[in-house]
Amino acid sequence: MKYLNMILLKKITLFIMSFFYISAGIKHLMEPEWFLYIIPPYLIFIGLELVYSSGIFEIILGLLLLFPKYRKYQHMVLFYF
């Protein structure tokens, strides 16, 4: 029984994490001005491109989190990202 509870907790946590990654990525695409303020000054000349690309990456990584086959790759990308 305890093992089943841990599996259920893991699945719920993965769905919650995936939801937050995807929603943050969508927010990057819908309201990019908000994210321009947190870009370092030395990267501001490519600010909008960084916001859009990070939003797309967050959506993709959030979706990859849902598939166990790709979860290992998703973790490696997030580690370096």
WOVEN-V721751 format. One record per residue. N is the residue number from 1. RES is the residue in one letter. PSI is psi in degrees with one decimal (* if undefined). NEAR is the number of other C-alpha atoms within 12 Angstrom. Layout:
n-><N | N>
res-><RES | RES>
psi-><PSI | PSI>
near-><NEAR | NEAR>
This chain:
n-><1 | 2 | 3 | 4 | 5 | 6 | 7 | 8 | 9 | 10 | 11 | 12 | 13 | 14 | 15 | 16 | 17 | 18 | 19 | 20 | 21 | 22 | 23 | 24 | 25 | 26 | 27 | 28 | 29 | 30 | 31 | 32 | 33 | 34 | 35 | 36 | 37 | 38 | 39 | 40 | 41 | 42 | 43 | 44 | 45 | 46 | 47 | 48 | 49 | 50 | 51 | 52 | 53 | 54 | 55 | 56 | 57 | 58 | 59 | 60 | 61 | 62 | 63 | 64 | 65 | 66 | 67 | 68 | 69 | 70 | 71 | 72 | 73 | 74 | 75 | 76 | 77 | 78 | 79 | 80 | 81>
res-><M | K | Y | L | N | M | I | L | L | K | K | I | T | L | F | I | M | S | F | F | Y | I | S | A | G | I | K | H | L | M | E | P | E | W | F | L | Y | I | I | P | P | Y | L | I | F | I | G | L | E | L | V | Y | S | S | G | I | F | E | I | I | L | G | L | L | L | L | F | P | K | Y | R | K | Y | Q | H | M | V | L | F | Y | F>
psi-><-42.4 | -36.8 | -41.8 | -36.8 | -38.4 | -39.0 | -43.2 | -42.9 | -40.3 | -43.4 | -41.4 | -42.9 | -40.4 | -40.9 | -39.6 | -45.2 | -44.0 | -43.0 | -43.8 | -39.8 | -46.4 | -42.9 | -35.9 | -38.9 | -41.2 | -39.1 | -35.7 | -39.5 | -31.0 | -36.7 | 68.6 | -24.8 | -34.3 | -34.4 | -12.8 | -26.4 | -20.8 | 5.0 | 134.9 | 148.4 | -31.9 | -6.0 | 6.9 | -22.8 | -18.3 | 31.8 | -51.2 | -37.7 | -38.6 | -40.8 | -46.6 | -42.8 | -38.4 | -33.1 | -43.0 | -42.6 | -39.0 | -38.5 | -46.1 | -45.3 | -33.0 | -37.5 | -39.3 | -26.7 | -23.8 | -18.6 | 115.8 | -30.1 | -34.3 | -0.9 | -35.9 | -42.3 | -36.6 | -40.7 | -38.3 | -41.6 | -42.7 | -32.3 | -40.0 | -16.2 | *>
near-><7 | 8 | 9 | 10 | 11 | 12 | 13 | 14 | 14 | 17 | 18 | 16 | 16 | 23 | 22 | 18 | 22 | 26 | 23 | 21 | 29 | 27 | 25 | 28 | 29 | 25 | 22 | 29 | 26 | 17 | 18 | 25 | 19 | 17 | 26 | 23 | 16 | 17 | 20 | 14 | 11 | 9 | 15 | 17 | 13 | 15 | 23 | 24 | 20 | 26 | 32 | 26 | 21 | 29 | 28 | 25 | 26 | 32 | 28 | 28 | 34 | 33 | 28 | 28 | 33 | 27 | 19 | 16 | 12 | 17 | 20 | 16 | 19 | 26 | 19 | 14 | 18 | 19 | 10 | 8 | 12>
